[in-house]
Structure formats: structure tokens, C-alpha cells
Amino acid sequence: GTSGMHIKVRFQMIVFRPSVKEVLTGIVVAMDSEGIRVSLKFFHDIYISKDDMAHPSVYNPEKEVWTWSFDEDTKLDIELNEVIRVRVRAIEFAKAVPAQKLINKEYEPPLKIIGTIAGTGLGALHWWQENNEVDDEEVGDVNMDKEDSEDVKIGGGMEVDTES
């Protein structure tokens, strides 16, 4: 025979590739004067630039919060670890770079989502919920925002048997 080896492999896999206009629910993990970074627990490269905030919004560096002025009397904050809804505006894939060129180079994520919170129902969940309670199970939800579509939840896995 041959000296080849065959091994049966079982694994779980989740595939994540949102579409433009999908609405994601995540947690604010970082912010500065340029914008906000959001995590879905399993994916951490969602970026909202200052231009994609609800208008008018300003960053307060002392309090480290973004504030949306809904009207003259209503100011709504987004803080670190806050649960927010983000609409996917664009998806960017990094160019493949040979390993030698990665030495001493700043990390660039292979997939980067550009989002917006400018729109009804987007932004901090507590802005839109009457009871201001946020269910931890909502974080990581992916909702299609297209006609005749249903909510889609990311989760679970898929078993793959390589010996079929």
C-alpha cells in the first residue's frame, strides 16, 4: 500500500458574512473621536465612523461617550459596553499579503464591516425600548432589513463529515 494516512474529522463551523443593509446587534467595545468599534462576541471588527452617527452627534472625550442630540431637550448617550444596533453600510476584505510583508506591519483584519447608526431603530437599544431592559441573548443577532425577509439569528453550528 501507500504510506498515506486517512483520518475521519468531525468539526463545527459557523460562516459569517453579513449583507449590506443587514442590522446587527452588538456591544460597543471601543470609541474615540473618530467613531465606535462594535463586537458581536464572535466577531470584533465592526466600525462606525463619526460620519455614520445619528445627526447631530458629538464625542465627549472627558466622559468618553458619543451623544446624539435628538432634539433641544433630549440628549442620548452611547457608552462603552452598551448594546447597540448597527446597519451594515459596507463590507471590506483585506488584500492577501505574503507572510514576509506582515512583519512589523500593523494588524489589518481580514474582514471589516463599516456600519451606520443613523436611522430609526439604530443606535443604543435603550433609546428605542420602553422598559430599557436589554436581553443578553440579543447580542450577536443579525436581522435582514429587506422586504419579505425574516429575522436571522447567527448561532449553532454545522457538522461536517469528511468521509462521505
Beta strands, then each sheet from edge to edge (+ up, - down):
strand 1: 10-12
strand 2: 23-32
strand 3: 35-39
strand 4: 46-49
strand 5: 57-60
strand 6: 65-69
strand 7: 75-78
strand 8: 83-93
strand 9: 111-116
strand 10: 123-124
strand 11: 141-143
strand 12: 151-153
strand 13: 159-161
sheet 1: 1+ 13-
sheet 2: 10+ 8- 2+ 3- 4+ 9+
sheet 3: 10+ 8- 2+ 11- 12+
sheet 4: 5+ 6- 7+
end
